[in-house]
C-alpha cells in the first residue's frame, strides 16, 4: 500500500486529520471480510452431508399418541462441527496473515480467531453437559429460554457471536448488521416452513442451506464492495 504525504505546515488539526485518515486507510487495507464468511459457509454446507449420512444415536424411546419420541444425538455431526470450525479458524488466520504480509501491514485477526475457538470449546462443553444431565425436560419440549440458549451456543450460533467480534475489530458497521441478521435467522429460526416432514436424515438441511447461503451471499457482497473500493 502506498500513500502520498502532504505537509501539514505544523497545524495540529491537520496533523490529527492526516493521522485519522491514515488509520482509516490501514483498517480498510487490513479487511478480508469475505474470507471468514466463505470458509464458514463451506463448513455449514458440509454439515448437511454429515447429518444426511451420519447415524444418529437414539435412546429412551417412549410411546406417544402418534408413534414414539426418542432422545436423538447426532454424534458424528457434533464431532464434525467441532473439528471443522477449529480448522476453519486456522485457515482464516492463515489467510489474514498472508494478505497482511502481501500488503506490508499488521493484522488484528488473532482476537477473532481465539474467540471463535473459545466459542467452539464452549459449545462442546454445553453439549457434553446436556448429555450428562440427560435432558431433564424429556419427553416434553424444553422451555423457550432453554431452546434459545441452545441455539445461541450451537455451532451455528457460535459463528454469529464470533462475527460480532470481527465486526468490532474491523470497525465495520455493515458486518455488525450482517452478523445481527445472521443471528436472527439462526435463533428464531427462520426457515419459511421449508423441509417440514423431511425426516431425520434431511431435517437439518433446510436451515443449514439458509444459514450457509446467507454466509455465502455475505462473502460475495463484501468481496464486491472491497473490489469496488480498491483504487484503480
C-alpha positions, 0 to 999 in steps of 0.5 A: 500500500502506498500513500502520498504525504502532504505537509501539514505546515505544523497545524495540529488539526491537520496533523490529527486529520492526516493521522485519522485518515491514515488509520482509516486507510490501514483498517480498510487495507487490513479487511478480508471480510469475505474470507471468514464468511466463505470458509464458514459457509463451506463448513455449514454446507458440509454439515448437511452431508454429515447429518444426511449420512451420519447415524444418529444415536437414539435412546429412551424411546417412549410411546406417544399418541402418534408413534414414539419420541426418542432422545436423538444425538447426532454424534458424528455431526457434533464431532464434525462441527467441532473439528471443522470450525477449529480448522476453519479458524486456522485457515482464516488466520492463515489467510489474514496473515498472508494478505497482511504480509502481501500488503506490508501491514499488521493484522488484528485477526488473532482476537477473532480467531481465539474467540471463535475457538473459545466459542467452539470449546464452549459449545462442546462443553454445553453439549457434553453437559446436556448429555450428562444431565440427560435432558431433564425436560424429556419427553416434553419440549424444553422451555423457550429460554432453554431452546434459545440458549441452545441455539445461541451456543450451537455451532451455528450460533457460535459463528454469529457471536464470533462475527460480532467480534470481527465486526468490532475489530474491523470497525465495520458497521455493515458486518455488525448488521450482517452478523445481527441478521445472521443471528436472527435467522439462526435463533428464531429460526427462520426457515419459511416452513421449508423441509417440514416432514423431511425426516431425520436424515434431511431435517437439518438441511433446510436451515443449514442451506439458509444459514450457509447461503446467507454466509455465502451471499455475505462473502460475495457482497463484501468481496464486491464492495472491497473490489469496488473500493480498491483504487484503480 
